[in-house]
């Protein structure tokens, strides 16, 4: 009877040359490179900076909320400053809006959260007609493009 020592293995168990740990490491490095290349491709954005100004018969509309409702993507929004200027945000501050067609609404800063009586008690502005405040009735629509410029000024009138 032939006895094998513990470290002795039959030829069928020997790894072929080049298939050891270095092959495993090579596959891991290749996987990491593929993921890095894929992630780099994700760096392109389908969002662009969007800004503009809201006026009422030529006068700035401060303290309003401007919303850009994309047909299939998350909504972008911004508040207007004292001059009626805005810069849109979707996911991160001032990241802009998605490229494509948007319906636009403009509403008083506290619109929708309060009843008309509560809004009146707080002194909410009534200078923005209701039709501009609802995405279904607003006549405002824009096309945000990759080429830009994506500066949209809105002069609200009755």
One Martini backbone bead per residue (centre of mass of N, CA, C, O) as a GRO file, in nm:
protein
  158
    1UNK     BB    1   0.097   0.037   0.022
    2UNK     BB    2   0.038   0.373  -0.058
    3UNK     BB    3   0.156   0.664   0.087
    4UNK     BB    4   0.060   0.988   0.158
    5UNK     BB    5   0.134   1.290   0.206
    6UNK     BB    6  -0.021   1.570   0.290
    7UNK     BB    7   0.124   1.756   0.049
    8UNK     BB    8   0.038   1.548  -0.146
    9UNK     BB    9  -0.058   1.550  -0.488
   10UNK     BB   10  -0.226   1.512  -0.747
   11UNK     BB   11  -0.216   1.621  -1.072
   12UNK     BB   12  -0.526   1.710  -1.082
   13UNK     BB   13  -0.469   1.947  -0.846
   14UNK     BB   14  -0.302   2.113  -1.027
   15UNK     BB   15  -0.232   2.416  -1.125
   16UNK     BB   16  -0.206   2.594  -1.378
   17UNK     BB   17  -0.032   2.811  -1.523
   18UNK     BB   18  -0.166   3.134  -1.435
   19UNK     BB   19  -0.416   3.031  -1.212
   20UNK     BB   20  -0.386   3.184  -0.968
   21UNK     BB   21  -0.387   3.468  -0.793
   22UNK     BB   22  -0.334   3.646  -1.043
   23UNK     BB   23  -0.603   3.581  -1.188
   24UNK     BB   24  -0.793   3.693  -0.972
   25UNK     BB   25  -0.678   3.978  -0.971
   26UNK     BB   26  -0.726   4.037  -1.271
   27UNK     BB   27  -1.035   4.015  -1.258
   28UNK     BB   28  -1.076   4.236  -1.047
   29UNK     BB   29  -0.948   4.466  -1.208
   30UNK     BB   30  -1.135   4.443  -1.452
   31UNK     BB   31  -1.397   4.502  -1.296
   32UNK     BB   32  -1.320   4.781  -1.194
   33UNK     BB   33  -1.276   4.910  -1.473
   34UNK     BB   34  -1.561   4.869  -1.581
   35UNK     BB   35  -1.701   5.034  -1.356
   36UNK     BB   36  -1.547   5.299  -1.408
   37UNK     BB   37  -1.641   5.340  -1.699
   38UNK     BB   38  -1.944   5.339  -1.637
   39UNK     BB   39  -1.937   5.579  -1.438
   40UNK     BB   40  -1.826   5.786  -1.637
   41UNK     BB   41  -2.081   5.778  -1.822
   42UNK     BB   42  -2.269   5.898  -1.585
   43UNK     BB   43  -2.153   6.197  -1.583
   44UNK     BB   44  -2.350   6.257  -1.770
   45UNK     BB   45  -2.598   6.500  -1.818
   46UNK     BB   46  -2.966   6.571  -1.826
   47UNK     BB   47  -2.873   6.849  -1.702
   48UNK     BB   48  -2.941   7.206  -1.660
   49UNK     BB   49  -2.914   7.526  -1.638
   50UNK     BB   50  -3.173   7.740  -1.488
   51UNK     BB   51  -3.311   8.067  -1.566
   52UNK     BB   52  -3.466   8.386  -1.451
   53UNK     BB   53  -3.773   8.591  -1.482
   54UNK     BB   54  -4.038   8.743  -1.288
   55UNK     BB   55  -4.326   8.922  -1.407
   56UNK     BB   56  -4.567   9.203  -1.365
   57UNK     BB   57  -4.598   9.416  -1.592
   58UNK     BB   58  -4.260   9.449  -1.551
   59UNK     BB   59  -4.265   9.360  -1.254
   60UNK     BB   60  -4.140   9.215  -0.999
   61UNK     BB   61  -4.162   8.874  -0.852
   62UNK     BB   62  -4.157   8.810  -0.537
   63UNK     BB   63  -4.200   8.535  -0.351
   64UNK     BB   64  -4.190   8.287  -0.555
   65UNK     BB   65  -4.285   7.984  -0.724
   66UNK     BB   66  -4.098   7.791  -0.950
   67UNK     BB   67  -4.217   7.540  -1.186
   68UNK     BB   68  -4.082   7.246  -1.353
   69UNK     BB   69  -4.268   7.014  -1.550
   70UNK     BB   70  -4.191   6.725  -1.652
   71UNK     BB   71  -4.307   6.460  -1.836
   72UNK     BB   72  -4.086   6.222  -1.676
   73UNK     BB   73  -3.956   6.396  -1.451
   74UNK     BB   74  -3.849   6.568  -1.214
   75UNK     BB   75  -3.905   6.850  -1.052
   76UNK     BB   76  -3.846   7.190  -1.075
   77UNK     BB   77  -3.724   7.462  -0.853
   78UNK     BB   78  -3.798   7.807  -0.728
   79UNK     BB   79  -3.720   8.107  -0.591
   80UNK     BB   80  -3.775   8.440  -0.571
   81UNK     BB   81  -3.648   8.737  -0.566
   82UNK     BB   82  -3.669   9.081  -0.550
   83UNK     BB   83  -3.628   9.065  -0.889
   84UNK     BB   84  -3.751   8.772  -0.990
   85UNK     BB   85  -3.529   8.571  -0.963
   86UNK     BB   86  -3.407   8.243  -1.086
   87UNK     BB   87  -3.284   7.903  -0.981
   88UNK     BB   88  -3.279   7.579  -1.041
   89UNK     BB   89  -3.401   7.276  -0.869
   90UNK     BB   90  -3.392   6.916  -0.806
   91UNK     BB   91  -3.160   6.767  -0.613
   92UNK     BB   92  -2.960   7.005  -0.608
   93UNK     BB   93  -2.838   7.292  -0.564
   94UNK     BB   94  -2.856   7.442  -0.873
   95UNK     BB   95  -2.879   7.193  -1.102
   96UNK     BB   96  -3.159   7.231  -1.237
   97UNK     BB   97  -3.284   7.074  -1.536
   98UNK     BB   98  -3.431   6.880  -1.746
   99UNK     BB   99  -3.430   6.777  -2.049
  100UNK     BB  100  -3.705   6.933  -2.205
  101UNK     BB  101  -4.035   6.942  -2.150
  102UNK     BB  102  -4.223   7.214  -1.983
  103UNK     BB  103  -4.428   7.300  -1.729
  104UNK     BB  104  -4.527   7.620  -1.591
  105UNK     BB  105  -4.520   7.761  -1.259
  106UNK     BB  106  -4.672   8.032  -1.058
  107UNK     BB  107  -4.642   8.105  -0.703
  108UNK     BB  108  -4.693   8.167  -0.408
  109UNK     BB  109  -4.503   8.067  -0.150
  110UNK     BB  110  -4.788   7.963   0.021
  111UNK     BB  111  -4.916   7.794  -0.177
  112UNK     BB  112  -5.144   7.520  -0.095
  113UNK     BB  113  -5.099   7.508   0.230
  114UNK     BB  114  -5.344   7.707   0.226
  115UNK     BB  115  -5.603   7.871   0.267
  116UNK     BB  116  -5.741   8.158   0.167
  117UNK     BB  117  -5.784   8.270   0.456
  118UNK     BB  118  -5.497   8.215   0.562
  119UNK     BB  119  -5.344   8.373   0.346
  120UNK     BB  120  -5.480   8.646   0.403
  121UNK     BB  121  -5.391   8.665   0.706
  122UNK     BB  122  -5.072   8.660   0.604
  123UNK     BB  123  -5.049   8.834   0.329
  124UNK     BB  124  -5.092   8.712   0.066
  125UNK     BB  125  -5.054   8.719  -0.251
  126UNK     BB  126  -5.281   8.814  -0.547
  127UNK     BB  127  -5.101   8.867  -0.827
  128UNK     BB  128  -5.140   8.558  -0.901
  129UNK     BB  129  -5.296   8.386  -1.104
  130UNK     BB  130  -5.433   8.073  -1.094
  131UNK     BB  131  -5.347   7.970  -1.381
  132UNK     BB  132  -5.025   7.977  -1.296
  133UNK     BB  133  -5.049   7.757  -1.043
  134UNK     BB  134  -5.139   7.533  -1.255
  135UNK     BB  135  -5.041   7.279  -1.464
  136UNK     BB  136  -5.329   7.257  -1.621
  137UNK     BB  137  -5.353   7.598  -1.678
  138UNK     BB  138  -5.089   7.678  -1.771
  139UNK     BB  139  -4.937   7.859  -2.048
  140UNK     BB  140  -4.659   7.763  -1.957
  141UNK     BB  141  -4.381   7.675  -2.180
  142UNK     BB  142  -4.078   7.472  -2.225
  143UNK     BB  143  -3.745   7.417  -2.371
  144UNK     BB  144  -3.491   7.223  -2.261
  145UNK     BB  145  -3.146   7.247  -2.350
  146UNK     BB  146  -2.819   7.159  -2.405
  147UNK     BB  147  -2.729   7.430  -2.560
  148UNK     BB  148  -2.895   7.659  -2.516
  149UNK     BB  149  -3.011   7.897  -2.352
  150UNK     BB  150  -3.165   7.868  -2.009
  151UNK     BB  151  -3.352   8.149  -2.031
  152UNK     BB  152  -3.657   8.230  -1.849
  153UNK     BB  153  -3.897   8.472  -1.911
  154UNK     BB  154  -4.185   8.601  -1.719
  155UNK     BB  155  -4.481   8.781  -1.819
  156UNK     BB  156  -4.743   8.843  -1.633
  157UNK     BB  157  -5.085   8.822  -1.738
  158UNK     BB  158  -5.433   8.827  -1.789
   0.00000   0.00000   0.00000
